[in-house]
């Protein structure tokens, strides 16, 4: 888990702009869902081609938060990444041909094959939880997944973001969620990046422009204010 705080200069900037730190004083449990991103073998397994070591450090926090949310009948959505390969080509050629180094390309392709993706073994998945597959960083960009449709049909207007990487798939999904008029909360102690600096950079960007930033306990407190 990242031991970082949003810098005071950012807090001061937020206060000068809107007069308050948090966008949302309370969260409506009837309209909220937890979206947990990319907590799967490719990112969590030691030695995996896209390993984020810090992802294993947020497992306990995610399990704690998700258990508390299930008691309130709040949906938990596990978003996992996969890419189709056929005849030597994928459904994301730009990524595999330019973003991924040649020496790890084959391992990454294999690890992200459809049909192999499951939630990381140390995470607790409830029987009513949902699992969605995405094929881009953002689960909400057009064509990437069914996440938006699922959330709309559940009556959700507020998304709690957890998972990895904080500054890649979590941030990309959170940005698009705000653009689609969802209320967004980055759950700071339930997200992991490759470094403290990258993690904090996303939190500081989010709280200024795209959504709120809360710890898991702050989220639970905000949800309880509707009782």
Buried (B, 14 or more C-beta within 10 A) or exposed (E): BBEBEBEEEBBEBBEEEEEEEBBBEEBBBEBBBBBBBBBBBBBBBEEBBBBBEBBBEBBBBBBBBBEBBBEBEBBBBBBBBBBEBEEEEBBBEEBBEEEBEEEEBEBBBEBBEEEEBEBBEEBBBEEEBBBBBBBBBBBBBEEBBEBBEBBEEBEBBBBBBBBBBBBBBBBBBBBBBBEEEBBBBBBBBBBBBBBEEBBBBBBBBBBBEBBBBBBBBBBBEBBEEEE
